[in-house]
Each structure stands twice: as C-alpha cells, then as structure tokens.
C-alpha cells in the first residue's frame, strides 16, 4: 500500500472519514445509524474524492477486505465501510480525549459550585445566625467553634453555616445559654457536628413559651448537624 501512493492516500481517507462516534445519517428517505469506526459512501463518490477510477476503487476495497482491514455493506443506494481495527487505531486517543474533556467539565462545575458555596470566615458566619443568638457570650463561642472547624479542616462553607444555625435553633429553641452549651460540648468532646445536650431534650413549646425536659438522650450522633 505504501508503494502505491494513491492507495495509501485512499486508506488515509478511509481512516479520516470514519465516524469517531455513532451518527445518524439520512439515506434517501430513511435514517440510518452509522456506528463508530464506519462511514457511508458510494463507489462513485469514493472514486471522485480519492481521485481513483471506479474500477480502481472496487479493486482497492476488495484488497482491503481480503486483508481484513475493512468490511463493507452494500445496498442499491450506498456502501457502508467499517474499519475493522478502528479501536486499535483510535481507541486509546479517543478515551484520553474523552477523559480530558470529562475532567475539564468536572473542574468547571466544581469551580462554579465553589463560587456559589464558598468557605467563609468566622466573622462572616455570624450573618447566618438567628437574631436572638447575636451578641454576648454566644457570639464568642460561635466564633471559636468556626475557628475550631477551620483548624480541623472541616467544612466552613455557607451551606453549613445555614444548616447548622437552623438546626442549632431547633435543638436550643430561643435558649441562648443552651445553644452556647451545645456548641461548647462539641468542641470539648472533639465532635465534628453539633448535638443535643447529653441528658436534655430539645426545648418543648407550650402556651407559656418553651421549657426544657430532662431525659436520657439517645445516641447523639443521630442528631448530628
């Protein structure tokens, strides 16, 4: 094939024309699914695009078939040429390109997500606390908690500030002292999340406000925030 430059060029033409992914084409009035590594042509079109005669084209294709380089499916309207070892020629490169494209897409999505949900400083985290938790000793305890999480390498993102503040309010109600004790308890015990105080349930609402009801607490991890 190398000695006959026209045939060599025609073989390169086949490799370059082959679809790198499954493609649907219209032949006459019907749609046909052409697999990866194949392409649709005709003897006349192949000859015109490779500058072979139609006779030379038939000879060339038969030669490739006898060498198991291609196989063909011929109809009245077209000829489908399938490259037998397409994956050997292109498979590794295609996988590498697909992997690179996937990684680039993932990196872009990660960056977009990071921009929407960035890590925040202890002072910034105060913005997501309910109003009745602002000021006094609780703020100092909360700032210490946020700094503690940062030092441990745990999440300090906006989403955590929102969820932990909301759930802390459920555990402590409007009781600021209890909220501070909950946060302090987690730091003292080296816990990653916030839990109900040991032996104390969340405050119960009554018509007179809220009150605490002592009880033996279940496994605190069930209530992790």
N, CA, C and O of each residue as an XYZ file, in Angstrom:
900
protein
N       0.831     -1.207      0.000
C       0.000      0.000      0.000
C       0.866      1.258      0.000
O       0.542      2.254     -0.647
N       1.976      1.190      0.740
C       2.862      2.348      0.805
C       3.489      2.627     -0.567
O       3.721      3.783     -0.923
N       3.759      1.573     -1.328
C       4.404      1.737     -2.628
C       3.478      2.406     -3.638
O       3.940      3.080     -4.558
N       2.164      2.219     -3.465
C       1.212      2.884     -4.362
C       0.603      4.055     -3.604
O      -0.304      3.877     -2.790
N       1.108      5.255     -3.877
C       0.714      6.432     -3.111
C      -0.783      6.719     -3.194
O      -1.367      7.254     -2.251
N      -1.399      6.369     -4.313
C      -2.833      6.619     -4.452
C      -3.626      5.735     -3.489
O      -4.591      6.184     -2.869
N      -3.208      4.479     -3.372
C      -3.891      3.571     -2.465
C      -3.640      3.965     -1.010
O      -4.528      3.880     -0.162
N      -2.411      4.399     -0.748
C      -2.098      4.836      0.610
C      -2.972      6.037      0.983
O      -3.510      6.100      2.088
N      -3.109      6.987      0.056
C      -3.949      8.168      0.302
C      -5.403      7.758      0.501
O      -6.109      8.336      1.328
N      -5.850      6.758     -0.257
C      -7.231      6.284     -0.131
C      -7.453      5.624      1.233
O      -8.526      5.759      1.821
N      -6.445      4.912      1.733
C      -6.556      4.284      3.048
C      -6.628      5.346      4.156
O      -7.400      5.215      5.106
N      -5.811      6.399      4.019
C      -5.878      7.504      4.981
C      -7.255      8.185      4.926
O      -7.806      8.603      5.944
N      -7.780      8.278      3.711
C      -9.116      8.840      3.524
C     -10.148      8.028      4.312
O     -11.025      8.597      4.961
N     -10.038      6.692      4.253
C     -10.987      5.840      4.987
C     -10.891      6.090      6.496
O     -11.910      6.217      7.175
N      -9.677      6.161      7.008
C      -9.491      6.369      8.451
C     -10.028      7.726      8.896
O     -10.591      7.856      9.983
N      -9.848      8.723      8.051
C     -10.297     10.077      8.416
C     -11.798     10.258      8.255
O     -12.415     11.049      8.968
N     -12.390      9.515      7.306
C     -13.832      9.621      7.087
C     -14.640      8.867      8.146
O     -15.806      9.193      8.372
N     -14.046      7.871      8.794
C     -14.777      7.048      9.760
C     -15.287      7.910     10.916
O     -14.582      8.782     11.422
N     -16.537      7.640     11.319
C     -17.129      8.396     12.427
C     -16.405      8.088     13.739
O     -16.113      6.929     14.035
N     -16.121      9.122     14.515
C     -15.497      8.882     15.824
C     -16.553      8.607     16.890
O     -16.223      8.241     18.018
N     -17.825      8.785     16.528
C     -18.916      8.413     17.428
C     -20.120      8.009     16.577
O     -20.219      8.374     15.405
N     -21.016      7.263     17.177
C     -22.204      6.793     16.462
C     -22.988      7.984     15.914
O     -23.231      8.954     16.631
N     -23.381      7.910     14.647
C     -24.027      9.041     13.979
C     -25.222      8.564     13.167
O     -25.194      7.482     12.580
N     -26.259      9.370     13.138
C     -27.439      9.054     12.340
C     -27.405      9.875     11.053
O     -27.271     11.098     11.096
N     -27.526      9.198      9.903
C     -27.491      9.891      8.613
C     -28.758      9.565      7.830
O     -29.428      8.563      8.080
N     -29.060     10.427      6.891
C     -30.239     10.246      6.046
C     -29.800      9.695      4.694
O     -29.015     10.326      3.987
N     -30.306      8.521      4.336
C     -30.005      7.912      3.041
C     -31.320      7.735      2.300
O     -32.163      6.927      2.688
N     -31.482      8.499      1.235
C     -32.769      8.522      0.556
C     -33.792      9.158      1.483
O     -33.623     10.299      1.912
N     -34.852      8.421      1.792
C     -35.868      8.916      2.719
C     -35.799      8.233      4.090
O     -36.681      8.418      4.930
N     -34.744      7.444      4.304
C     -34.637      6.700      5.550
C     -33.412      7.113      6.360
O     -32.353      7.424      5.814
N     -33.593      7.104      7.674
C     -32.474      7.388      8.569
C     -31.736      6.090      8.870
O     -32.348      5.037      9.053
N     -30.421      6.185      8.916
C     -29.604      5.002      9.193
C     -28.574      5.342     10.260
O     -27.931      6.390     10.207
N     -28.426      4.457     11.213
C     -27.471      4.653     12.290
C     -26.130      4.071     11.863
O     -26.014      2.878     11.585
N     -25.114      4.939     11.815
C     -23.783      4.514     11.398
C     -22.893      4.437     12.641
O     -22.705      5.447     13.319
N     -22.349      3.279     12.950
C     -21.567      3.126     14.178
C     -20.212      3.817     14.129
O     -19.730      4.214     13.068
N     -19.622      3.948     15.293
C     -18.259      4.484     15.411
C     -17.325      3.596     14.596
O     -17.423      2.370     14.642
N     -16.400      4.240     13.835
C     -15.457      3.481     13.020
C     -15.970      3.132     11.646
O     -15.329      2.366     10.927
N     -17.127      3.683     11.256
C     -17.709      3.387      9.944
C     -18.113      4.687      9.265
O     -18.181      5.739      9.901
N     -18.382      4.602      7.959
C     -18.902      5.764      7.230
C     -19.662      5.292      6.000
O     -19.462      4.183      5.505
N     -20.537      6.164      5.524
C     -21.377      5.875      4.356
C     -20.820      6.600      3.135
O     -20.472      7.779      3.202
N     -20.741      5.890      2.038
C     -20.264      6.495      0.797
C     -20.891      5.727     -0.374
O     -21.865      4.996     -0.194
N     -20.330      5.898     -1.555
C     -20.724      5.120     -2.748
C     -19.467      4.965     -3.588
O     -18.497      5.699     -3.399
N     -19.478      4.028     -4.503
C     -18.306      3.815     -5.355
C     -17.968      5.088     -6.122
O     -16.806      5.482     -6.226
N     -19.013      5.722     -6.657
C     -18.794      6.940     -7.447
C     -18.212      8.061     -6.580
O     -17.261      8.730     -6.982
N     -18.782      8.261     -5.398
C     -18.306      9.326     -4.515
C     -16.892      9.032     -4.012
O     -16.041      9.920     -3.984
N     -16.647      7.781     -3.615
C     -15.315      7.407     -3.139
C     -14.269      7.669     -4.222
O     -13.201      8.215     -3.946
N     -14.586      7.277     -5.451
C     -13.647      7.469     -6.559
C     -13.370      8.949     -6.798
O     -12.226      9.346     -7.022
N     -14.427      9.765     -6.748
C     -14.254     11.195     -7.012
C     -13.396     11.856     -5.931
O     -12.577     12.723     -6.235
N     -13.579     11.451     -4.676
C     -12.885     12.119     -3.572
C     -11.458     11.604     -3.369
O     -10.644     12.270     -2.729
N     -11.154     10.428     -3.910
C      -9.794      9.890     -3.776
C      -9.018      9.950     -5.084
O      -7.844      9.587     -5.141
N      -9.690     10.414     -6.134
C      -9.080     10.527     -7.469
C      -8.669      9.172     -8.026
O      -7.688      9.056     -8.762
N      -9.442      8.142     -7.659
C      -9.297      6.826     -8.268
C     -10.413      6.663     -9.293
O     -11.413      7.379     -9.244
N     -10.250      5.749    -10.197
C     -11.364      5.419    -11.086
C     -12.315      4.498    -10.315
O     -11.952      3.958     -9.270
N     -13.523      4.324    -10.833
C     -14.472      3.447    -10.154
C     -13.959      2.007    -10.140
O     -14.176      1.273     -9.176
N     -13.285      1.614    -11.204
C     -12.722      0.253    -11.248
C     -11.628      0.112    -10.196
O     -11.577     -0.886     -9.476
N     -10.746      1.122    -10.107
C      -9.669      1.092     -9.108
C     -10.236      1.091     -7.689
O      -9.682      0.471     -6.782
N     -11.351      1.798     -7.520
C     -11.986      1.857     -6.210
C     -12.478      0.479     -5.796
O     -12.260      0.059     -4.660
N     -13.136     -0.224     -6.703
C     -13.629     -1.572     -6.393
C     -12.463     -2.513     -6.071
O     -12.541     -3.320     -5.145
N     -11.398     -2.398     -6.839
C     -10.208     -3.230     -6.611
C      -9.593     -2.932     -5.243
O      -9.206     -3.835     -4.501
N      -9.519     -1.654     -4.942
C      -8.925     -1.219     -3.680
C      -9.735     -1.724     -2.489
O      -9.166     -2.242     -1.527
N     -11.050     -1.579     -2.545
C     -11.895     -2.016     -1.439
C     -11.848     -3.532     -1.258
O     -11.858     -4.029     -0.132
N     -11.796     -4.265     -2.381
C     -11.688     -5.718     -2.286
C     -10.359     -6.124     -1.660
O     -10.285     -7.094     -0.904
N      -9.317     -5.373     -1.982
C      -7.996     -5.652     -1.415
C      -8.001     -5.435      0.102
O      -7.437     -6.231      0.854
N      -8.641     -4.352      0.539
C      -8.718     -4.081      1.976
C      -9.534     -5.147      2.695
O      -9.206     -5.552      3.810
N     -10.597     -5.593      2.043
C     -11.428     -6.641      2.643
C     -10.659     -7.952      2.768
O     -10.773     -8.647      3.778
N      -9.879     -8.290      1.745
C      -9.113     -9.544      1.777
C      -8.037     -9.505      2.862
O      -7.646    -10.545      3.393
N      -7.568     -8.316      3.186
C      -6.561     -8.146      4.252
C      -7.215     -7.905      5.612
O      -6.537     -7.597      6.592
N      -8.547     -8.048      5.657
C      -9.352     -7.834      6.885
C      -9.092     -6.467      7.517
O      -9.090     -6.325      8.740
N      -8.875     -5.472      6.671
C      -8.747     -4.098      7.168
C     -10.116     -3.420      7.223
O     -10.353     -2.550      8.061
N     -11.013     -3.826      6.322
C     -12.366     -3.277      6.318
C     -13.352     -4.396      6.010
O     -12.969     -5.472      5.550
N     -14.618     -4.125      6.269
C     -15.685     -4.925      5.660
C     -16.731     -3.944      5.172
O     -16.829     -2.830      5.688
N     -17.498     -4.338      4.200
C     -18.457     -3.416      3.586
C     -19.850     -4.004      3.582
O     -20.048     -5.218      3.551
N     -20.815     -3.088      3.615
C     -22.227     -3.447      3.491
C     -22.782     -2.599      2.357
O     -22.879     -1.377      2.472
N     -23.142     -3.252      1.268
C     -23.559     -2.525      0.070
C     -25.059     -2.671     -0.175
O     -25.625     -3.760     -0.076
N     -25.681     -1.542     -0.498
C     -27.094     -1.536     -0.892
C     -27.193     -0.835     -2.242
O     -26.184     -0.422     -2.815
N     -28.420     -0.705     -2.745
C     -28.614     -0.020     -4.028
C     -28.242      1.453     -3.932
O     -27.833      2.055     -4.925
N     -28.383      2.042     -2.737
C     -28.161      3.477     -2.586
C     -26.794      3.857     -2.031
O     -26.327      4.975     -2.248
N     -26.148      2.936     -1.316
C     -24.907      3.332     -0.657
C     -24.044      2.130     -0.303
O     -24.453      0.975     -0.423
N     -22.837      2.448      0.138
C     -21.913      1.441      0.659
C     -21.437      1.908      2.034
O     -20.929      3.019      2.189
N     -21.610      1.049      3.012
C     -21.100      1.364      4.348
C     -19.762      0.661      4.522
O     -19.664     -0.556      4.365
N     -18.743      1.427      4.843
C     -17.409      0.883      5.053
C     -17.114      0.878      6.550
O     -17.204      1.916      7.205
N     -16.763     -0.279      7.090
C     -16.446     -0.430      8.509
C     -14.952     -0.713      8.663
O     -14.440     -1.671      8.084
N     -14.266      0.099      9.424
C     -12.842     -0.116      9.687
C     -12.714     -1.198     10.750
O     -13.159     -1.018     11.884
N     -12.109     -2.317     10.384
C     -12.086     -3.475     11.289
C     -11.307     -3.218     12.582
O     -11.718     -3.680     13.647
N     -10.221     -2.508     12.509
C      -9.384     -2.280     13.691
C      -9.419     -0.812     14.127
O      -8.421     -0.262     14.593
N     -10.583     -0.199     13.966
C     -10.681      1.229     14.288
C     -10.286      1.505     15.735
O      -9.587      2.482     16.004
N     -10.717      0.667     16.667
C     -10.399      0.888     18.077
C      -8.897      0.801     18.321
O      -8.358      1.514     19.167
N      -8.218     -0.080     17.573
C      -6.766     -0.169     17.717
C      -6.083      1.107     17.237
O      -5.072      1.529     17.798
N      -6.644      1.716     16.195
C      -6.046      2.928     15.646
C      -6.399      4.173     16.459
O      -5.565      5.055     16.661
N      -7.655      4.228     16.923
C      -8.153      5.461     17.535
C      -8.613      5.308     18.984
O      -8.775      6.306     19.686
N      -8.823      4.084     19.437
C      -9.452      3.880     20.738
C      -8.761      4.579     21.881
O      -9.416      5.288     22.644
N      -7.445      4.404     22.029
C      -6.723      4.989     23.156
C      -6.802      6.501     23.122
O      -7.047      7.147     24.141
N      -6.593      7.054     21.944
C      -6.645      8.510     21.821
C      -8.030      9.034     22.169
O      -8.172     10.045     22.858
N      -9.058      8.325     21.677
C     -10.434      8.751     21.939
C     -10.738      8.728     23.426
O     -11.382      9.640     23.943
N     -10.272      7.673     24.130
C     -10.508      7.581     25.571
C      -9.801      8.701     26.307
O     -10.341      9.281     27.249
N      -8.561      9.005     25.861
C      -7.810     10.072     26.514
C      -8.477     11.427     26.310
O      -8.554     12.239     27.232
N      -8.960     11.659     25.085
C      -9.653     12.919     24.799
C     -10.938     13.005     25.605
O     -11.254     14.051     26.173
N     -11.694     11.883     25.656
C     -12.940     11.870     26.426
C     -12.671     12.120     27.899
O     -13.403     12.860     28.555
N     -11.608     11.494     28.420
C     -11.253     11.666     29.829
C     -10.879     13.113     30.107
O     -11.300     13.693     31.108
N     -10.068     13.703     29.192
C      -9.656     15.094     29.374
C     -10.864     16.022     29.334
O     -10.971     16.947     30.140
N     -11.779     15.770     28.386
C     -12.985     16.590     28.272
C     -13.839     16.468     29.520
O     -14.355     17.462     30.032
N     -13.989     15.223     30.015
C     -14.781     14.996     31.230
C     -14.159     15.711     32.426
O     -14.863     16.335     33.219
N     -12.821     15.616     32.551
C     -12.153     16.261     33.675
C     -12.289     17.775     33.599
O     -12.474     18.441     34.617
N     -12.195     18.321     32.377
C     -12.329     19.768     32.217
C     -13.739     20.221     32.595
O     -13.922     21.256     33.235
N     -14.743     19.417     32.184
C     -16.135     19.742     32.522
C     -16.356     19.669     34.019
O     -17.014     20.532     34.600
N     -15.798     18.620     34.655
C     -15.941     18.459     36.100
C     -15.285     19.600     36.845
O     -15.847     20.128     37.804
N     -14.075     19.988     36.400
C     -13.369     21.105     37.045
C     -14.179     22.386     36.950
O     -14.247     23.166     37.900
N     -14.796     22.595     35.785
C     -15.598     23.804     35.591
C     -16.803     23.800     36.512
O     -17.135     24.822     37.113
N     -17.474     22.624     36.626
C     -18.631     22.515     37.511
C     -18.235     22.708     38.958
O     -18.958     23.338     39.730
N     -17.069     22.158     39.332
C     -16.590     22.307     40.711
C     -16.306     23.763     41.036
O     -16.612     24.237     42.130
N     -15.714     24.470     40.072
C     -15.408     25.885     40.292
C     -16.686     26.704     40.424
O     -16.782     27.599     41.265
N     -17.679     26.380     39.569
C     -18.949     27.101     39.646
C     -19.631     26.851     40.987
O     -20.176     27.770     41.598
N     -19.595     25.583     41.443
C     -20.204     25.232     42.723
C     -19.471     25.912     43.867
O     -20.089     26.358     44.834
N     -18.138     25.989     43.751
C     -17.337     26.629     44.791
C     -17.648     28.113     44.875
O     -17.673     28.691     45.962
N     -17.885     28.732     43.717
C     -18.224     30.153     43.706
C     -19.592     30.409     44.336
O     -19.810     31.448     44.959
N     -20.523     29.442     44.168
C     -21.855     29.588     44.746
C     -21.854     29.306     46.245
O     -22.670     29.850     46.989
N     -20.923     28.446     46.683
C     -20.927     27.991     48.067
C     -19.503     28.042     48.633
O     -18.917     27.002     48.932
N     -18.945     29.257     48.780
C     -17.561     29.374     49.236
C     -17.420     29.178     50.744
O     -18.393     29.282     51.491
N     -16.196     28.892     51.173
C     -15.903     28.872     52.598
C     -15.908     30.314     53.103
O     -15.525     31.236     52.382
N     -16.338     30.491     54.323
C     -16.434     31.842     54.878
C     -15.677     31.921     56.204
O     -15.395     30.901     56.832
N     -15.357     33.132     56.613
C     -14.607     33.363     57.847
C     -15.539     33.242     59.047
O     -16.759     33.284     58.888
N     -14.976     33.093     60.253
C     -15.811     33.050     61.457
C     -16.730     34.265     61.573
O     -17.899     34.135     61.934
N     -16.194     35.441     61.265
C     -16.998     36.659     61.373
C     -18.149     36.646     60.371
O     -19.256     37.077     60.692
N     -17.894     36.157     59.165
C     -18.940     36.098     58.137
C     -20.027     35.101     58.515
O     -21.189     35.277     58.149
N     -19.654     34.056     59.245
C     -20.640     33.031     59.614
C     -21.710     33.574     60.557
O     -22.805     33.018     60.638
N     -21.397     34.661     61.273
C     -22.366     35.260     62.198
C     -23.609     35.756     61.476
O     -24.690     35.827     62.061
N     -23.450     36.099     60.198
C     -24.573     36.641     59.433
C     -25.712     35.638     59.299
O     -26.859     36.028     59.079
N     -25.405     34.349     59.431
C     -26.408     33.313     59.209
C     -27.055     32.818     60.506
O     -27.872     31.897     60.482
N     -26.689     33.432     61.637
C     -27.303     33.078     62.919
C     -28.638     33.803     63.096
O     -28.789     34.929     62.622
N     -29.602     33.183     63.765
C     -30.849     33.889     64.092
C     -30.538     35.117     64.937
O     -29.541     35.142     65.658
N     -31.372     36.113     64.852
C     -31.103     37.380     65.538
C     -30.919     37.212     67.041
O     -30.071     37.874     67.639
N     -31.714     36.323     67.660
C     -31.633     36.202     69.115
C     -30.344     35.532     69.583
O     -30.096     35.455     70.786
N     -29.502     35.035     68.634
C     -28.207     34.476     69.011
C     -27.079     35.491     68.899
O     -25.934     35.185     69.231
N     -27.389     36.675     68.443
C     -26.349     37.680     68.260
C     -26.028     38.375     69.585
O     -26.887     38.577     70.443
N     -24.735     38.733     69.706
C     -24.290     39.475     70.881
C     -23.938     38.570     72.045
O     -24.296     37.393     72.067
N     -23.229     39.137     73.016
C     -22.931     38.426     74.257
C     -21.972     37.269     74.083
O     -21.223     37.191     73.110
N     -22.016     36.363     75.067
C     -21.064     35.261     75.128
C     -21.272     34.246     74.005
O     -20.328     33.570     73.595
N     -22.505     34.139     73.508
C     -22.740     33.139     72.471
C     -21.942     33.436     71.205
O     -21.393     32.524     70.586
N     -21.876     34.705     70.824
C     -21.120     35.057     69.617
C     -19.670     34.633     69.749
O     -19.091     34.095     68.805
N     -19.084     34.867     70.902
C     -17.687     34.484     71.110
C     -17.512     32.970     70.999
O     -16.534     32.490     70.426
N     -18.483     32.213     71.560
C     -18.419     30.755     71.493
C     -18.565     30.277     70.054
O     -17.868     29.358     69.625
N     -19.475     30.905     69.312
C     -19.698     30.533     67.913
C     -18.457     30.828     67.062
O     -18.076     30.017     66.217
N     -17.835     31.972     67.282
C     -16.620     32.312     66.545
C     -15.510     31.304     66.846
O     -14.749     30.909     65.963
N     -15.441     30.904     68.100
C     -14.448     29.905     68.495
C     -14.732     28.570     67.807
O     -13.810     27.879     67.372
N     -16.019     28.211     67.712
C     -16.427     26.976     67.038
C     -16.054     26.991     65.573
O     -15.562     25.990     65.052
N     -16.278     28.107     64.895
C     -15.987     28.210     63.469
C     -14.479     28.111     63.226
O     -14.028     27.480     62.270
N     -13.714     28.749     64.112
C     -12.266     28.695     64.001
C     -11.762     27.270     64.268
O     -10.817     26.799     63.634
N     -12.411     26.609     65.211
C     -12.085     25.225     65.547
C     -12.326     24.316     64.337
O     -11.486     23.467     64.037
N     -13.441     24.475     63.646
C     -13.744     23.685     62.458
C     -12.711     23.942     61.359
O     -12.265     23.015     60.682
N     -12.346     25.190     61.195
C     -11.368     25.548     60.170
C     -10.032     24.883     60.460
O      -9.371     24.373     59.555
N      -9.641     24.891     61.728
C      -8.376     24.284     62.121
C      -8.353     22.778     61.909
O      -7.299     22.199     61.645
N      -9.522     22.141     62.026
C      -9.612     20.697     61.827
C      -9.753     20.317     60.351
O      -9.732     19.137     59.999
N      -9.896     21.323     59.500
C     -10.053     21.054     58.079
C     -11.461     20.650     57.694
O     -11.668     20.080     56.622
N     -12.441     20.936     58.554
C     -13.835     20.593     58.266
C     -14.501     21.746     57.535
O     -14.005     22.873     57.543
N     -15.631     21.451     56.903
C     -16.280     22.455     56.055
C     -16.661     23.713     56.824
O     -17.170     23.653     57.944
N     -16.403     24.837     56.198
C     -16.819     26.138     56.742
C     -17.536     26.913     55.636
O     -17.397     28.130     55.511
N     -18.303     26.174     54.844
C     -18.996     26.789     53.717
C     -20.303     27.444     54.154
O     -20.805     27.201     55.251
N     -20.837     28.279     53.270
C     -22.081     28.983     53.541
C     -23.210     27.992     53.820
O     -24.025     28.203     54.719
N     -23.250     26.901     53.037
C     -24.328     25.925     53.219
C     -24.306     25.343     54.624
O     -25.363     25.096     55.204
N     -23.114     25.119     55.183
C     -23.028     24.588     56.545
C     -23.443     25.644     57.558
O     -24.095     25.330     58.553
N     -23.069     26.888     57.312
C     -23.470     27.964     58.226
C     -24.990     28.049     58.315
O     -25.546     28.235     59.397
N     -25.653     27.912     57.174
C     -27.111     27.991     57.149
C     -27.748     26.793     57.857
O     -28.629     26.958     58.701
N     -27.294     25.587     57.505
C     -27.924     24.393     58.074
C     -27.628     24.240     59.558
O     -28.519     23.878     60.326
N     -26.392     24.509     59.980
C     -26.051     24.346     61.394
C     -26.753     25.383     62.255
O     -27.167     25.077     63.373
N     -26.895     26.604     61.755
C     -27.602     27.643     62.502
C     -29.075     27.297     62.653
O     -29.668     27.478     63.717
N     -29.650     26.797     61.570
C     -31.065     26.435     61.598
C     -31.323     25.273     62.558
O     -32.270     25.302     63.345
N     -30.469     24.255     62.481
C     -30.678     23.085     63.323
C     -30.305     23.342     64.779
O     -30.897     22.758     65.686
N     -29.331     24.208     65.004
C     -28.989     24.584     66.380
C     -30.167     25.280     67.042
O     -30.429     25.083     68.228
N     -30.865     26.083     66.280
C     -32.033     26.780     66.803
C     -33.129     25.788     67.184
O     -33.870     26.010     68.142
N     -33.228     24.679     66.420
C     -34.217     23.663     66.756
C     -33.845     22.941     68.046
O     -34.715     22.612     68.853
N     -32.545     22.696     68.239
C     -32.090     21.992     69.437
C     -32.217     22.848     70.688
O     -32.547     22.348     71.763
N     -31.955     24.136     70.539
C     -31.932     25.023     71.719
C     -33.136     25.938     71.815
O     -33.347     26.563     72.854
N     -33.929     26.035     70.765
C     -35.046     26.974     70.777
C     -34.508     28.387     70.882
O     -33.523     28.726     70.226
N     -35.140     29.216     71.699
C     -34.670     30.584     71.916
C     -33.711     30.670     73.099
O     -33.331     31.762     73.521
N     -33.330     29.533     73.622
C     -32.480     29.486     74.799
C     -31.021     29.667     74.386
O     -30.373     28.716     73.950
N     -30.514     30.875     74.522
C     -29.159     31.198     74.089
C     -28.137     30.450     74.925
O     -27.116     29.997     74.407
N     -28.406     30.319     76.211
C     -27.471     29.617     77.099
C     -27.308     28.166     76.669
O     -26.195     27.644     76.623
N     -28.442     27.511     76.351
C     -28.376     26.123     75.896
C     -27.636     26.026     74.568
O     -26.865     25.089     74.361
N     -27.855     26.969     73.675
C     -27.176     26.967     72.382
C     -25.665     27.049     72.573
O     -24.902     26.355     71.900
N     -25.243     27.912     73.504
C     -23.803     28.047     73.769
C     -23.241     26.761     74.351
O     -22.124     26.363     74.022
N     -24.020     26.105     75.225
C     -23.573     24.855     75.828
C     -23.461     23.740     74.791
O     -22.567     22.898     74.873
N     -24.372     23.736     73.816
C     -24.333     22.737     72.739
C     -23.058     22.881     71.919
O     -22.382     21.897     71.621
N     -22.742     24.118     71.562
C     -21.530     24.372     70.776
C     -20.287     24.019     71.580
O     -19.361     23.394     71.064
N     -20.273     24.424     72.849
C     -19.127     24.159     73.711
C     -18.939     22.647     73.918
O     -17.813     22.150     73.955
N     -20.042     21.940     74.049
C     -19.995     20.488     74.232
C     -19.271     19.814     73.061
O     -18.453     18.919     73.272
N     -19.571     20.245     71.822
C     -18.946     19.647     70.644
C     -17.450     19.919     70.609
O     -16.670     19.040     70.243
N     -17.045     21.115     70.983
C     -15.612     21.427     70.993
C     -14.893     20.648     72.081
O     -13.787     20.151     71.865
N     -15.518     20.538     73.260
C     -14.900     19.810     74.371
C     -14.695     18.340     74.040
O     -13.689     17.745     74.425
N     -15.648     17.756     73.328
C     -15.599     16.326     73.025
C     -14.969     16.017     71.667
O     -14.832     14.853     71.290
N     -14.586     17.069     70.935
C     -13.957     16.862     69.636
C     -14.907     16.356     68.578
O     -14.496     15.681     67.634
N     -16.195     16.682     68.735
C     -17.192     16.235     67.769
C     -17.142     17.090     66.516
O     -16.799     18.272     66.554
N     -17.489     16.467     65.418
C     -17.486     17.176     64.135
C     -18.737     18.016     63.946
O     -18.704     19.046     63.273
N     -19.840     17.579     64.539
C     -21.106     18.299     64.399
C     -21.636     18.768     65.729
O     -20.984     18.623     66.764
N     -22.818     19.327     65.690
C     -23.493     19.812     66.892
C     -24.581     18.825     67.284
O     -25.318     18.335     66.429
N     -24.682     18.531     68.596
C     -25.637     17.544     69.078
C     -26.435     18.107     70.251
O     -26.037     19.082     70.888
N     -27.566     17.468     70.515
C     -28.343     17.843     71.694
C     -27.499     17.610     72.943
O     -26.661     16.709     72.979
N     -27.732     18.430     73.961
C     -27.005     18.265     75.212
C     -27.288     16.901     75.817
O     -28.421     16.422     75.782
N     -26.286     16.295     76.357
C     -26.425     14.976     76.967
C     -27.449     15.029     78.098
O     -27.303     15.812     79.037
N     -28.494     14.189     78.004
C     -29.496     14.099     79.054
C     -30.581     15.139     78.976
O     -31.442     15.206     79.854
N     -30.556     15.973     77.915
C     -31.572     17.025     77.800
C     -32.147     17.023     76.398
O     -31.411     17.101     75.415
N     -33.472     16.932     76.311
C     -34.129     17.001     75.008
C     -34.220     18.436     74.543
O     -33.970     19.364     75.313
N     -34.575     18.619     73.291
C     -34.808     19.955     72.771
C     -35.952     20.596     73.533
O     -36.871     19.890     73.949
N     -35.932     21.927     73.735
C     -36.996     22.620     74.460
C     -38.355     22.357     73.837
O     -38.493     22.361     72.613
N     -39.362     22.128     74.676
C     -40.724     21.902     74.212
C     -41.520     23.202     74.283
O     -41.477     23.928     75.277
N     -42.240     23.472     73.210
C     -43.047     24.683     73.177
C     -44.359     24.470     73.918
O     -45.008     23.436     73.761
N     -44.741     25.436     74.716
C     -46.020     25.427     75.419
C     -46.663     26.779     75.199
O     -46.077     27.664     74.576
N     -47.867     26.932     75.711
C     -48.551     28.215     75.532
C     -47.872     29.312     76.334
O     -48.121     30.497     76.110
N     -47.010     28.919     77.274
C     -46.291     29.905     78.079
C     -44.869     30.136     77.586
O     -44.094     30.845     78.227
N     -44.524     29.537     76.446
C     -43.171     29.713     75.919
C     -42.524     28.362     75.699
O     -43.150     27.447     75.163
N     -41.271     28.232     76.114
C     -40.566     26.959     75.964
C     -40.039     26.521     77.307
O     -39.780     27.346     78.183
N     -39.883     25.234     77.467
C     -39.289     24.706     78.685
C     -38.446     23.482     78.316
O     -38.674     22.847     77.286
N     -37.487     23.166     79.157
C     -36.639     22.009     78.910
C     -37.172     20.825     79.684
O     -37.684     20.980     80.793
N     -37.056     19.658     79.113
C     -37.490     18.444     79.779
C     -36.321     17.479     79.814
O     -35.878     17.011     78.765
N     -35.811     17.172     81.003
C     -34.676     16.282     81.143
C     -35.063     14.870     80.774
O     -36.172     14.425     81.071
N     -34.148     14.158     80.125
C     -34.366     12.760     79.793
C     -33.030     12.175     79.387
O     -32.074     12.905     79.128
N     -32.969     10.857     79.331
C     -31.745     10.223     78.856
C     -31.732     10.332     77.347
O     -32.644      9.867     76.663
N     -30.684     10.955     76.842
C     -30.587     11.173     75.398
C     -30.162      9.897     74.701
O     -29.382      9.112     75.241
N     -30.675      9.694     73.509
C     -30.221      8.586     72.674
C     -28.866      8.941     72.084
O     -28.318     10.012     72.343
N     -28.344      8.028     71.293
C     -27.040      8.271     70.673
C     -27.018      9.647     70.019
O     -27.799      9.895     69.100
N     -26.147     10.550     70.465
C     -26.143     11.916     69.938
C     -25.823     11.985     68.463
O     -26.157     12.975     67.813
N     -25.197     10.981     67.921
C     -24.846     11.034     66.503
C     -26.084     11.033     65.623
O     -26.042     11.473     64.474
N     -27.192     10.534     66.173
C     -28.435     10.536     65.413
C     -28.897     11.967     65.165
O     -29.599     12.245     64.193
N     -28.495     12.867     66.052
C     -28.926     14.257     65.928
C     -27.829     15.159     65.384
O     -27.893     16.381     65.514
N     -26.830     14.548     64.779
C     -25.718     15.350     64.298
C     -26.190     16.361     63.264
O     -27.038     16.071     62.421
N     -25.622     17.545     63.351
C     -25.932     18.604     62.377
C     -24.805     18.647     61.359
O     -24.839     19.460     60.435
